[in-house]
Amino acid sequence: MKKLIIFFMGLLMCSLLYAQENELSIGAQLRARAEYRDGAFNPKTEDSDPAAFINNRSRISMDYKRDKLSLGFSAQQVGVWGQYPQSDKTNGRTMINESWANLNLGDGFFMKLGRQSLAYDDERILGGLDWHVAGRFHDALKMGFEDNQNKLHAIFAFNQNDEFTNSNFFNQATGQPYKSMATLWYQHSASKKFNLSFLVMNLGFQAGNAMESSMKYMQTLGTNLTLEPVKGLQLLGTFYYQAGETNAIADNQSISAFMWALNASYAVNPDFKIMAASDYLSGNDGNDVNKYKAFNPLYGTHHKFYGTMDYFYPAVFAPGLWDKQLGLSYKTSPKVTLALNYHHFSTNTDRFVGENRLSRTLGSEFDFQVTWAVMKDVGFVGGYSTMFGNDTMKAIKGGDPSKFQSWAWVSLNINPKVLITKW
């Protein structure tokens, strides 16, 4: 992998010698995050022991621009401290996480193809997932048009596991989570205070095996609205609907699911902000055997939503979720910001233990975070969270919610531009 990276860099540098009006930028990132998990993701049991580790991302990226052409390459190694031997002949989990070319076709039209991050709107459906040590990337072709007020993107992907000779079966368990994707996204920005976008996505999933398989298709469509009616007040509204099929549902079922979200934040002054939000994702009640009603958040940056302890929606949460949230943030100095968020969780469908119907309330979570700009290109972030669950949480997620559930973490991010040159 190191030889491959050196080869790409050498090839690009040689080509630059014969070009004009070039811009080359090289960036580096070292991000280490220490975590203490004592009830994260799922309630711990009476016999559970806490887990602690330090994960690490080492990334080097290179961007080249010339007239109507731009190229982007990024390589990274990710893992946990101590995961690899001191004397390791392999490169560990080193990978090319980005490799794309963007062609400016003139008059606002462009085409970008290759391995790339897809992040749209508030990253609820498509997001870069930068919280994850490896991030999230797609192999896709993106074409579109952009001007000062309008953006129109069309995204296409077709995935295979290898260069097959006589098989067209795609195993999603070992590659991208879908076989095909066709997405259309449009955004209109009338001003900095009004932004409206629409997204339509069709995903193809292959079911069965190499001997006998079939395709299933799921559609997601929705809208995202942000506006600032008065100075300091920001409003966000989101709605998505899903239809079609996936491999995760029965053959005789089709999907009919939706989600909506409302968010309001107000800057009392330049240093103090308050926020209130409500997120509703439909659940599967089982009353209609022909319809599956749990919403799938797909490939967004899920860590941004539904509490940072990630109890909900690393995948579909079948009972559905209603998350009511209150938040405060305060800038104690130009470099330090403190934030505290409260979440109240409940299901959207009834659950039973025997003949006894459980409460729809799942519990509450408190998330505290401190952000410190240590110096140029160096940032520190840390947080502490705790979850207070109940019997409904236990019936759905397992474990023992009566135990004290907590999660703590600190992260240091060093991310400088080591070279920016033009000639």
C-alpha positions in Angstrom: 0.0 0.0 0.0 2.9 2.4 0.8 4.4 1.7 -2.6 1.0 2.4 -4.3 0.7 5.7 -2.5 4.3 6.7 -3.5 3.6 5.6 -7.1 0.4 7.8 -7.3 2.3 10.8 -5.8 5.2 10.4 -8.1 2.9 10.0 -11.2 1.1 13.2 -10.2 4.2 15.2 -9.6 5.6 14.2 -13.0 2.5 15.3 -14.7 2.5 18.6 -13.0 5.9 19.5 -14.6 4.1 19.9 -17.9 1.0 21.7 -16.7 0.2 25.4 -16.2 -1.9 27.2 -13.6 -1.7 24.4 -11.1 -2.6 24.2 -7.5 -1.5 21.4 -5.2 -2.4 21.0 -1.6 -1.4 18.2 0.8 -3.0 17.7 4.1 -2.2 15.4 7.0 -4.4 14.2 9.9 -3.6 12.4 13.1 -6.7 11.8 15.3 -6.6 9.8 18.5 -9.7 9.1 20.6 -9.7 7.4 24.0 -13.1 5.9 25.1 -14.4 4.4 28.3 -17.5 2.3 27.6 -19.6 1.2 30.6 -23.0 0.9 29.0 -22.6 2.5 25.5 -24.6 1.1 22.5 -26.6 -1.3 24.7 -27.4 -1.4 28.5 -24.7 -3.3 30.4 -25.6 -6.4 32.4 -24.8 -7.2 36.0 -21.7 -9.1 35.0 -20.5 -6.6 32.3 -17.0 -5.2 32.7 -16.2 -1.7 31.3 -14.2 -1.5 28.1 -11.4 1.1 27.4 -9.3 1.7 24.3 -7.6 4.3 22.1 -8.4 4.3 18.4 -6.4 6.2 15.9 -6.7 7.6 12.4 -3.6 8.5 10.4 -4.6 10.1 7.1 -2.7 11.9 4.3 -4.7 13.6 1.5 -3.7 15.3 -1.7 -5.8 17.6 -3.9 -4.7 18.9 -7.3 -6.5 21.6 -9.4 -5.8 22.8 -12.9 -8.2 24.8 -14.9 -11.3 22.6 -15.3 -9.8 19.4 -13.7 -9.4 18.5 -10.1 -8.2 15.3 -8.5 -8.4 14.0 -4.9 -6.5 11.2 -3.3 -6.5 10.2 0.4 -5.0 7.2 2.2 -5.5 6.3 5.8 -4.6 3.8 8.4 -7.1 3.1 11.2 -7.1 0.9 14.2 -6.7 0.6 17.9 -3.5 1.2 19.8 -1.8 -2.2 20.3 -3.8 -3.9 17.5 -0.7 -4.6 15.4 2.6 -6.1 16.4 5.7 -4.0 16.8 7.3 -5.7 13.8 4.5 -6.1 11.3 5.2 -7.0 7.7 1.7 -5.9 6.6 0.3 -2.4 6.5 -2.5 -3.2 8.9 -5.8 -1.5 7.9 -4.3 0.8 5.4 -6.6 1.8 2.6 -7.3 4.4 -0.1 -10.4 6.0 1.3 -10.8 8.6 -1.4 -9.8 8.6 -5.0 -11.8 10.8 -7.4 -11.6 13.1 -10.4 -13.8 16.1 -10.9 -14.3 17.6 -14.4 -15.6 21.1 -14.8 -17.7 20.9 -18.0 -18.4 24.6 -18.1 -21.5 26.8 -17.5 -22.0 25.3 -14.0 -22.0 21.6 -15.1 -19.6 19.1 -13.6 -18.9 15.3 -13.3 -17.1 13.6 -10.4 -16.3 9.9 -10.3 -14.5 7.5 -8.1 -14.4 6.8 -4.3 -15.9 9.8 -2.6 -17.8 11.0 0.5 -21.4 11.8 0.0 -22.7 14.4 2.5 -26.0 16.2 1.9 -28.1 18.6 4.0 -27.8 17.8 7.7 -26.3 14.4 6.8 -29.4 12.5 8.1 -29.7 10.2 5.0 -26.3 10.6 3.3 -23.3 11.7 5.5 -19.5 11.5 5.8 -19.7 9.8 9.3 -16.5 11.5 10.3 -17.1 10.4 13.9 -16.3 6.8 12.8 -12.5 6.2 12.8 -12.7 5.1 9.1 -15.4 7.5 7.9 -17.9 6.6 5.1 -17.2 6.5 1.4 -19.1 5.5 -1.8 -17.9 4.3 -5.2 -20.0 6.5 -7.4 -20.5 8.8 -10.4 -21.9 12.2 -9.5 -23.0 14.7 -12.2 -24.7 18.0 -11.7 -25.2 21.7 -12.1 -24.4 24.5 -9.7 -24.9 28.2 -9.7 -25.2 30.9 -6.9 -28.7 29.8 -5.9 -29.3 26.3 -7.3 -27.6 22.9 -7.0 -28.7 19.8 -8.8 -26.8 16.5 -8.3 -27.4 13.1 -9.9 -25.6 10.2 -8.3 -25.2 6.7 -9.7 -23.5 3.5 -8.4 -23.2 -0.1 -9.5 -21.3 -2.4 -7.2 -19.7 -5.9 -7.6 -17.5 -7.9 -5.3 -14.9 -8.7 -8.0 -14.3 -9.0 -11.8 -16.5 -12.0 -12.4 -16.6 -14.1 -15.5 -20.1 -15.5 -15.5 -21.9 -14.3 -12.3 -23.6 -11.1 -11.5 -24.4 -11.8 -7.8 -23.3 -9.1 -5.3 -22.7 -10.0 -1.7 -23.6 -6.9 0.3 -22.2 -8.4 3.5 -18.6 -8.0 2.2 -18.9 -4.8 0.2 -21.0 -1.7 -0.1 -24.5 -2.1 1.6 -26.3 -1.9 -1.7 -25.8 -3.1 -5.3 -27.1 -0.1 -7.1 -28.0 3.5 -6.3 -29.7 6.3 -8.3 -30.1 9.5 -6.4 -31.3 13.0 -7.4 -30.8 16.0 -5.1 -31.8 19.6 -5.6 -31.2 22.6 -3.4 -32.4 26.1 -3.7 -30.8 28.9 -1.6 -32.8 32.1 -2.0 -30.5 33.7 0.6 -28.4 32.8 3.6 -31.6 32.8 5.6 -33.6 30.4 3.4 -32.5 27.0 2.1 -34.8 24.3 0.6 -33.7 20.9 -0.8 -35.3 17.7 -2.1 -33.9 14.2 -2.3 -35.1 11.1 -4.2 -33.1 7.9 -3.9 -33.6 4.4 -5.4 -31.5 1.6 -3.9 -31.1 -1.9 -5.3 -30.4 -4.9 -3.1 -29.6 -8.4 -4.3 -31.2 -11.3 -2.5 -30.5 -15.0 -2.7 -27.1 -16.4 -3.8 -24.9 -16.8 -6.9 -27.1 -19.7 -8.2 -30.4 -18.0 -7.8 -30.9 -14.3 -6.9 -33.4 -11.5 -7.4 -33.3 -7.7 -7.0 -35.3 -5.7 -4.5 -35.6 -1.9 -4.7 -36.3 0.7 -2.0 -37.2 4.3 -2.6 -36.5 7.2 -0.2 -37.8 10.7 -0.9 -38.0 13.8 1.2 -37.3 17.4 1.8 -35.1 19.6 4.1 -35.9 23.2 5.0 -33.7 25.7 6.9 -34.6 29.3 7.5 -33.8 32.2 9.8 -37.0 34.3 10.2 -35.3 36.7 12.7 -31.7 37.3 13.6 -30.4 34.6 15.9 -33.3 32.1 15.4 -32.6 29.2 13.1 -35.3 26.6 12.2 -34.9 23.2 10.5 -37.6 21.0 9.2 -37.1 17.5 7.7 -39.5 14.9 6.2 -38.7 11.6 4.5 -40.8 8.7 3.2 -39.7 5.2 2.3 -41.4 2.6 0.0 -40.3 -0.6 -1.8 -38.5 -3.6 -0.5 -35.2 -4.7 1.1 -33.6 -8.0 2.0 -34.4 -7.4 5.7 -38.2 -7.8 5.3 -40.3 -10.8 4.4 -41.0 -11.6 0.8 -44.6 -10.8 1.1 -44.0 -7.4 2.7 -43.4 -3.9 1.3 -42.1 -0.9 3.1 -44.2 2.1 4.1 -42.2 4.2 6.6 -41.5 7.8 7.3 -39.6 10.2 9.6 -39.9 13.9 10.5 -37.7 16.2 12.5 -38.1 19.8 13.8 -35.2 21.8 15.3 -35.2 25.3 16.6 -32.1 27.1 18.0 -31.7 30.6 19.3 -28.6 32.6 19.9 -29.3 34.6 23.0 -26.0 36.4 22.5 -22.8 35.5 20.6 -21.7 33.2 23.4 -25.0 31.5 24.5 -27.4 29.4 22.5 -30.4 27.3 23.4 -32.0 24.5 21.3 -35.1 22.3 21.2 -35.7 19.5 18.8 -38.1 16.6 18.1 -37.3 13.6 15.9 -39.9 11.0 15.0 -39.1 7.8 13.1 -41.9 5.4 12.4 -41.8 1.8 13.8 -43.2 -1.6 12.8 -46.2 -2.4 14.9 -46.8 -5.8 13.3 -50.5 -5.2 12.8 -50.3 -5.1 9.0 -48.5 -8.3 7.9 -48.1 -6.9 4.4 -46.4 -3.6 5.4 -43.1 -3.0 7.2 -43.2 0.4 8.8 -39.8 0.9 10.5 -37.8 3.8 9.0 -34.3 3.1 7.8 -31.9 6.1 8.2 -29.6 4.5 5.6 -26.1 6.1 5.3 -26.2 9.2 7.3 -24.0 10.5 10.1 -26.1 8.8 12.8 -23.9 9.9 15.7 -25.3 13.4 15.3 -28.8 12.3 16.2 -30.6 10.4 18.9 -28.0 10.7 21.6 -24.3 10.2 21.4 -24.3 6.9 23.3 -25.7 5.4 20.0 -28.4 3.3 21.5 -30.5 3.9 18.4 -30.0 3.7 14.7 -26.7 2.2 13.8 -29.4 0.2 11.9 -33.2 0.1 11.7 -34.8 0.3 15.2 -38.0 -1.7 14.6 -40.2 -0.3 17.4 -39.7 3.3 16.1 -38.3 6.2 18.0 -39.5 9.6 19.2 -36.6 11.7 20.5 -37.4 14.9 22.3 -34.3 17.1 22.9 -33.2 20.2 24.8 -29.8 21.7 24.5 -27.5 24.5 25.8 -24.2 25.7 24.5 -22.0 28.3 26.0 -18.7 29.7 24.7 -16.6 30.4 27.8 -13.8 31.9 25.8 -12.9 32.3 22.1 -11.4 28.9 22.2 -13.6 26.9 24.5 -17.3 25.8 24.1 -19.4 23.8 26.6 -22.5 22.0 25.5 -25.2 20.0 27.4 -28.0 18.1 25.7 -31.0 16.2 27.2 -32.8 13.4 25.3 -36.1 11.8 26.2 -36.7 8.6 24.2 -39.9 6.7 23.6 -41.1 4.1 21.0 -43.8 4.8 18.5 -45.4 1.3 18.8 -46.7 -0.8 21.6 -44.5 -3.7 23.0 -45.7 -6.5 25.2 -44.2 -8.9 27.8 -46.8 -11.7 27.7 -50.1 -9.9 27.9 -48.7 -6.9 29.7 -48.3 -3.8 27.5 -45.1 -1.9 28.3 -44.8 1.8 28.6 -43.7 3.5 25.4 -41.0 5.5 27.4 -37.5 4.1 26.9 -35.5 6.5 29.1 -33.4 9.6 29.1 -29.9 10.5 28.2 -27.6 13.4 29.2 -24.7 14.3 26.8 -22.0 16.8 27.9 -19.3 18.0 25.6 -16.3 20.4 25.7 -14.6 21.7 22.6 -11.2 23.4 22.8 -9.2 25.0 19.9 -5.8 24.3 21.4 -3.9 26.0 18.7 -3.9 26.4 14.9 -4.8 23.0 13.3 -5.1 21.3 16.7 -8.4 20.6 18.4 -9.4 18.8 21.6 -12.9 17.4 22.2 -14.2 15.5 25.1 -17.5 14.3 26.5 -19.4 12.3 29.1 -22.8 10.7 28.7 -25.2 8.7 30.8 -28.4 6.8 30.0 -31.3 6.2 32.4 -33.4 3.3 31.0 -36.4 1.4 32.2 -38.1 -2.0 31.7 -39.1 -1.2 28.2 -35.5 -0.5 27.3 -34.6 -3.9 28.9 -37.3 -5.7 26.9 -36.1 -4.2 23.6 -32.3 -3.7 24.1 -31.5 -6.3 26.8 -29.0 -5.8 29.6 -30.0 -4.2 32.9 -30.9 -0.5 32.5 -31.2 -0.2 36.3 -27.4 -0.2 36.4 -25.6 3.1 35.9 -24.8 3.4 32.2 -22.1 5.7 31.2 -19.6 6.6 28.4 -16.7 9.0 28.4 -14.2 10.0 25.7 -11.5 12.5 24.8 -10.1 13.1 21.3 -7.2 15.1 19.9 -7.3 16.0 16.3 -4.2 17.4 14.5 -5.1 18.3 11.0 -2.7 20.8 9.2 -2.3 21.6 5.6 1.4 20.8 5.1 1.7 22.2 1.6 -0.3 24.6 -0.5 1.5 25.7 -3.7 0.5 27.4 -7.0 2.4 27.8 -10.2 
